[in-house]
Amino acid sequence: MDYKLVEIKKYLWAFPLIGGLISLISFFTPAAFFFYRYPTYRTEFYRWMLDFYVSLAFYDNGTETITTGLNTSLAGYISWICSILIIVLNLLIILSANKYRKGKTVSENNWLIFALITITTTIMWMIVKEIYTRNSFDHSFWGLLSPGFGIIGPFLGASLEIIGFFLLKRKLRTS
């Protein structure tokens, strides 16, 4: 067996492990946000993928208001389902990568399947937010808010998981 391929095998678990960690860490950061400055105050709004939101208003006279909440509409429940699915799948990927690191047999197809489900579920969350906002408030969610790491992280994490899968498949074919 080629020496370089042996080296790749030793560290292959890092791709899905880091990808799973990035996806999980993204849940602690806002998925969407906006900042707006009026002549007498500044507004900041943050929404997490779990559909928790924080709205901050800072007035020039020194007054501050903070509003927090959780969306309990159908869109909010769908957000929770999407989020829990992504969290569980990425925890399973992390456990699988750790098993692979220890030399145990794993189903490497799960890295690909779970990564694709993560991407699909994240896209579904984005679409649900857009539809809900258009129907409830008559404006575009993504036209008003900017994407944050909370929505970018699952895509980055899933990409690393997919890279790990393809490297593993390439490795298996060459050994």
WOWO-V17150 format. One line per field, one symbol per residue. ss: DSSP state (2 for helix, 1 for strand, 0 for the rest). phi: phi as a letter, one per 20 degrees, with the letter a starting at -180 (. if undefined). burial: 1 if it has 24 or more other C-alpha atoms within 12 Angstrom, else 0. A space follows every 10 residues. Layout:
ss->???
phi->???
burial->???
This chain:
ss->0022222222 2022222222 2222222200 0111111000 1111111000 0111111110 0001111111 0002222222 2222222222 2222222222 2000000022 2222222222 2222222222 2222222000 2222011022 2222222222 2222222222 22220
phi->.fgfffffff dfffffffff fffffffedf ebbbcbdefd bcdcccceff mecccdcdef enfcccccac fdegffffff fgffffffff ffffffffff genefcefff gfffffffff ffffgfffff fffffeclbe fefeddfdff degfffffff fffgffffff fffee
burial->0000000110 1111111111 1111111111 1111000000 0011111111 1111111000 0000000000 0000110111 0111111011 1111111101 0000000101 1101111110 1101110111 0110000000 1100111111 1111111111 1111101100 00000
